[in-house]
Amino acid sequence: MRTDIESTPLVNMIQKLRCMPENQLADIIQMHIGVPDFGPPDQVVKAAMQAISTEDCYRYPPIQGSARLRGMICAKYSQDYGVSVVPSQVIIANGAKQCLFQIMMALLKPLDEVLIVGPAWSSFSRQVLLAGGVPVMITAGPETGFKISPRALDDAISDKTRLVIMCFPNNPTGAVLDQAEINAYADVIARYSQLYLISDEVYEYFRFDQNPTSFITCESIRQQLILVNGFSKSFGISGWRIGYAIAPTPVIDASVRVQSLVSGGVCEVMQIAACEALEAGAGHIGSAIERYQERAGIVREAFSAVEGVVIYPLHATYFMVLGIQPFLEGQGLDAPATADVVAEYLLEEYKVAVIGTDGFGLPGCLRLSLCLDNTLIKEGCRRIIDGLASFTPASTESNSSATVVRRITQEKRAS
């Protein structure tokens, strides 16, 4: 049995909550998970319900995905970004997570390095390890908007680097890239022909300026780009498990081979629903963004006078990051070791579930979800503030945001 693969703190938190008796769970304010607080448009639900009774949906679906859905994804990128994508460059999988993992399985050889541009979703590094690669985290802090410089990216690439992973809009920080920044990163990637860039764009529509950008517009890296997206976030169907990847045809072909051994094709009912979602469009997200901006304001107001807490600006997604480093550096035996420890304490003692971001490459912070109503957001903030009051913060000085590169494993780069 392999013991080197660990669950992420988020998964551990979810499992812990699911094992709680209902009467205990009812007391927990769940600010830990990013499930949108809206469901799919009515026409998407109706399409799924009608499809269930369709004879074609009883059979095995095509492994790569239905021709109709892949064609509609191509049309989306033509309409949104003015680029040409053909169906052979698209694969449909059981969520974006499956897309990511099977692409790593298809492309990585043992001990290939994967450069993860952080702060980043904590599952990336676990997937790399499971696929036999070596995760390398390169991360920057708030003074640079949680974005590394193109020079730092260039310096971190070695002859062992096979993949670079980026996620913008970013989970957990909500950082976004403008077109100039995308172009600058693409210029670096283009200099290394052995590299592929995996761009996780599942929060594409959750920019507060409602002006999505994508690496797919960079012609110089189209043969190196693997774009991963899905329907869970934008259409409120996280439980339906459907995502997709766009990549050069040889990469898609390799991913199809892996998927054929793992799961086969995605449920046809969900593919029909996804087609209807693309027909409906993402116009409903505008009102959701307004709600998240309002709730972000509630969080800022709640913590604005709390000594030792840093409230970072939010530009996208439905997460907020709170810096709590002074509480980890406090004097005495009461100082917790990590933000993950603080998150566990808040759950056990104050009945509020949040995520410590140590595993995201962002030590000393908590991630809060805004996918609750305003009343619960306010109460959750109150409980967090009460919980932090149990610790004595050190003096609040700005922490350095110098770019940090670290390996998740102990593999050392050859000199």
Number of C-alpha atoms within 10 A of each C-alpha: 3 6 5 9 11 13 11 17 20 20 13 12 19 15 11 10 17 11 9 11 9 10 8 10 14 11 11 16 20 24 21 22 20 18 18 20 13 15 16 19 17 11 14 22 18 12 19 18 15 12 19 15 11 11 8 12 16 13 9 12 17 15 19 25 22 19 12 13 22 25 16 17 23 20 19 18 16 13 11 11 15 12 15 13 20 15 20 18 19 29 28 29 29 20 22 23 20 22 27 27 19 21 22 24 19 18 16 20 14 10 17 19 26 28 28 27 22 29 28 25 20 20 19 20 27 20 21 25 21 16 21 17 25 29 26 24 24 22 25 23 21 18 12 12 17 23 25 21 16 18 11 16 20 15 11 16 20 13 12 16 22 24 27 23 20 21 25 27 25 26 25 29 31 25 21 26 18 11 14 9 14 19 20 14 19 22 16 16 24 20 12 17 11 13 21 24 25 24 22 25 21 24 24 23 22 24 23 19 11 13 10 20 20 21 24 22 18 18 14 15 23 19 17 22 26 28 25 24 24 27 23 23 23 25 22 17 23 19 9 17 19 25 25 26 29 28 27 19 16 12 22 23 18 16 25 25 15 18 25 14 9 11 12 19 21 23 21 22 21 23 28 21 26 27 19 21 21 17 13 16 13 13 10 14 19 15 10 18 20 12 19 25 19 14 23 23 12 18 22 18 14 16 18 12 9 12 15 22 20 19 18 16 16 21 19 27 30 29 24 26 23 22 21 24 24 23 28 22 19 17 13 9 8 13 18 17 12 19 25 21 14 26 24 19 18 21 21 12 10 19 21 24 27 25 27 27 28 18 20 24 24 23 18 21 26 24 24 26 25 29 23 20 12 17 10 15 23 16 14 24 21 16 19 21 17 13 19 18 13 11 20 19 21 16 13 15 9 11 12 10 16 13 17 15 20 15 18 15 13 8 12 8 10 7 3
